[in-house]
Structure formats: structure tokens, C-alpha cells
Amino acid sequence: MHRFDKYWIGVLIGLLFPAIFGYAYLESLHLWQALSSLGDLAQGIISKLLIVCVFPDLALIFLFYTTDTWKLSKGILIGSFPYILAALIISM
């Protein structure tokens, strides 16, 4: 596991995993049409969706942190910051 302990791999996982999770979440609940029909009210829903998408990243951070892959877990944390910042900006 230590051969994957690279900072850039963590950032890549941190950026891609929430997007994949969010897409799967929207597809499984068929929320695409609901979000497109809400218009301006969708901003609150999208900010909450971005926060929900970060939860799998937090689970991965915990998993890799307990296995002593420090660089990978720090990279995932840094990769999840754009989603958290976007949720905060949209909600304001």
C-alpha cells in the first residue's frame, strides 16, 4: 500500500471520487429532471449535494489515515476542498 502513498494520487482521487459519487447519486434517484425544473431553487439543493459528495472522501481519508498512508490521505483532503468551497460559495 505504501507504493501508492503519493500526494498527486490523493489529489486525483479527492477530485474525481466526489464527482463520480454525485453522478451516481443523481442517476440512482432520478434527480436530473427535478433539478432542471426547479431553476433558482436548485442552488440550495446543489450546495447540499456537494456536501454529500464529499462524505465518501472523508471515509477514504479515515481509511488511508489508519493505514499510515499520510501523503495519500492529505492529497484526498486537499482534493475535496474545491467541493467544500463551492458548496459554501453557492449557499451564500
C-alpha positions in Angstrom: 0.0 0.0 0.0 2.9 2.4 0.5 3.8 2.4 -3.1 0.5 4.3 -3.7 1.4 6.8 -1.0 1.8 9.7 -3.3 0.4 13.2 -2.9 -0.8 13.6 -6.5 -2.7 10.3 -6.4 -4.6 11.5 -3.4 -5.5 14.8 -5.1 -6.7 13.0 -8.1 -8.8 10.7 -6.0 -10.1 13.6 -4.0 -11.2 15.4 -7.1 -12.7 12.5 -9.1 -14.4 10.4 -6.4 -17.0 13.0 -5.3 -17.9 13.8 -8.9 -18.4 10.1 -9.6 -20.4 9.7 -6.4 -22.5 12.7 -7.1 -23.3 11.5 -10.7 -24.3 8.0 -9.4 -26.4 9.6 -6.6 -28.3 11.8 -9.1 -28.7 8.9 -11.5 -30.0 6.4 -8.9 -32.6 8.8 -7.6 -33.5 10.3 -11.0 -33.0 13.8 -9.8 -31.7 15.4 -13.0 -35.2 16.4 -14.2 -36.2 17.7 -10.7 -33.1 19.9 -10.5 -33.6 21.3 -14.0 -37.2 22.2 -13.3 -36.5 24.0 -10.0 -34.4 26.7 -11.6 -33.3 29.2 -8.9 -34.4 27.0 -6.0 -31.8 24.4 -7.1 -28.9 26.4 -5.6 -29.7 25.2 -2.1 -30.1 21.6 -3.3 -26.8 21.7 -5.3 -24.9 23.1 -2.3 -26.2 20.2 -0.1 -25.4 17.7 -2.9 -21.8 18.9 -3.0 -21.5 18.4 0.8 -23.0 14.9 0.4 -20.5 14.1 -2.3 -17.6 14.9 0.0 -18.6 12.3 2.6 -17.0 9.3 0.7 -13.8 11.3 0.6 -13.9 11.6 4.3 -14.3 7.9 4.6 -11.3 7.4 2.3 -9.3 9.8 4.4 -10.1 7.8 7.5 -9.2 4.5 5.8 -5.9 5.7 4.4 -5.0 7.6 7.6 -5.4 4.5 9.7 -3.2 2.5 7.3 -0.4 5.1 7.7 -0.5 6.4 4.1 -0.2 10.0 5.2 0.6 11.6 1.8 -2.4 9.9 0.1 -4.8 11.0 2.9 -3.5 14.6 2.8 -3.9 14.6 -1.0 -7.5 13.4 -0.7 -8.2 16.1 1.8 -6.8 18.8 -0.4 -8.7 17.4 -3.4 -12.0 17.7 -1.5 -11.5 21.4 -0.7 -12.9 22.7 -4.0 -16.1 20.9 -3.4 -16.4 22.3 0.1 -15.6 25.8 -1.1 -18.1 25.5 -4.0 -20.8 24.5 -1.6 -20.0 27.4 0.7 -20.0 29.9 -2.1 -23.3 28.6 -3.6 -25.0 28.6 -0.3 -24.2 32.3 0.4 
